[in-house]
Amino acid sequence: MAQKSEKMTKQELRAPDAFQLYGAEASDWLMKRRQLIGTAVAVLIVGGLIAALVQYFSNRSEERAAKQLGQALEVLTRPVVVTNEQLQPMEGEQAPFKSDKEKDEAIVKSLTDFRAGHKGTEAAATAALPLGKAEYRLGNHDGALAAFGEFIKEARKDDPLMASAYEGQGYAHEAKGQLDQALEAFKGMAKVESGEFLQGMGLYHQARILVAQGKKDEAAQILADLKASQTNTAAGRLATERLAVLAAQGVKVPEPKTPPATAQTQDAG
């Protein structure tokens, strides 16, 4: 048994190692397919290079668009002629606009042209907000809704100006008599409010729309909560004034469901 075992061991030692077999097969496989593999590696390298170039030129495009946005927004800084007083432009400056309407028309043209030439950039998304406001002031509510909608869609979701875009959208729907759509826009505004920027105004606008829809009791509850929770904000003060108007109209002012601002502060501490 020992001799048999010894013979088997020598036989096994003379046999090709499994790793040698697999290595030889792999080597043969690689030799036969080296052109294909070389092509695949080349594709990967070129693909990475293309991605890097796209990122590079994208960054350059964004930088160029940002600079040109500044130029497009210069129209906002041009003054309007003061009544009965002709403003004389300083050397190198453009003459003032003859009216607010003329200025807003210039803003619309400047920013529309800019956005058309820089589609897909953050600068183009940013330009949609002042464009929408100018369209709204001109009474072009459909144009305003389009611009505000594009800002909401294209801008970063954490953009601090997002609340202003929803507010503009709500105003435009309200001007068209589309109260349900206006209410939804102001709900969106309330969700994106951050810090002190327009704090509480989304809720206040919702209450306004509810009053216009005849839902005064529902509006009064929102206003009561707003008054209690944000006493020192513009929205809180406006809520107090509108509650007084509703009370004068016979609407019962409800108890707030949210804690007063002082209680909230104590809880936070």
GIZIZI-V38184 format. One record per backbone hydrogen bond with DSSP energy under -1.0 kcal/mol. CO is the residue of the C=O (numbers start at 1). NH is the residue of the N-H. Records with the same first field share a line. If there is no record, write none. Layout:
CO: NH + NH
This chain:
1: 5
2: 6
3: 7
4: 8
5: 9
6: 10
7: 11
8: 12
9: 13
10: 14
11: 15
17: 21
18: 22
19: 23
20: 24
21: 25
22: 26
23: 27
24: 28
25: 29
26: 30
27: 31
28: 32
29: 33
33: 37
34: 38
35: 39
36: 40
37: 41
38: 42
39: 43
40: 44
41: 45
42: 46
43: 47
44: 48
45: 49
46: 50
47: 51
48: 52
49: 53
50: 54
51: 55
52: 56
53: 57
54: 58
55: 59
56: 60
57: 61
58: 62
59: 63
60: 64
61: 65
62: 66
63: 67
64: 68
65: 69
66: 70
67: 71
68: 72
69: 73
73: 76
74: 77
79: 97
82: 85
90: 93
97: 81
99: 103
100: 104
101: 105
102: 106
103: 107
104: 108
105: 109
106: 110
107: 111
108: 112
109: 113
110: 114
111: 115
112: 116
113: 117
118: 121
121: 125
122: 126
123: 127
126: 129
127: 131
128: 132
129: 133
130: 134
131: 135
132: 136
133: 137
134: 138
135: 140
136: 139
139: 141
140: 144
141: 145
142: 146
143: 147
144: 148
145: 149
146: 150
147: 151
148: 152
149: 153
150: 154
151: 155
156: 159
159: 162
161: 165
162: 166
163: 167
164: 168
165: 169
166: 170
167: 171
168: 172
169: 173
170: 174
171: 175
172: 176
173: 178
174: 177
177: 179
178: 182
179: 183
180: 184
181: 185
182: 186
183: 187
184: 188
185: 189
186: 190
187: 191
188: 192
194: 197
196: 199
198: 201
200: 204
201: 205
202: 206
203: 207
204: 208
205: 209
206: 210
207: 211
208: 212
209: 213
210: 215
211: 214
214: 216
215: 219
216: 220
217: 221
218: 222
219: 223
220: 224
221: 225
222: 226
223: 227
224: 228
225: 229
226: 230
228: 261
230: 233
233: 237
234: 238
235: 239
236: 240
237: 241
238: 242
239: 243
240: 244
241: 245
242: 246
243: 247
244: 248
245: 249
246: 251
247: 250
260: 264
261: 265
262: 266
263: 267
264: 268
265: 269
